[in-house]
């Protein structure tokens, strides 16, 4: 919810890195599933502003943009 609000000002990317040693513990799986389900449901509800994807698709999208749309910092 916070990221959607902030994205009104500028595009944002929220990366989620999952390490098997941390999230692969059985007692954490229920919470991980709940969090991922919330993210997926929210992305489906707000598909006009939320893009649930992976790094490869982001890279292909950036490459497809016209020159000078993405300016390196």
PyMOL commands that set and color helices and strands:
alter all, ss='L'
color gray80, all
select helices_A, chain A and resi 2-6+20-23+26-45+55-64
alter helices_A, ss='H'
color red, helices_A
deselect
rebuild
show_as cartoon
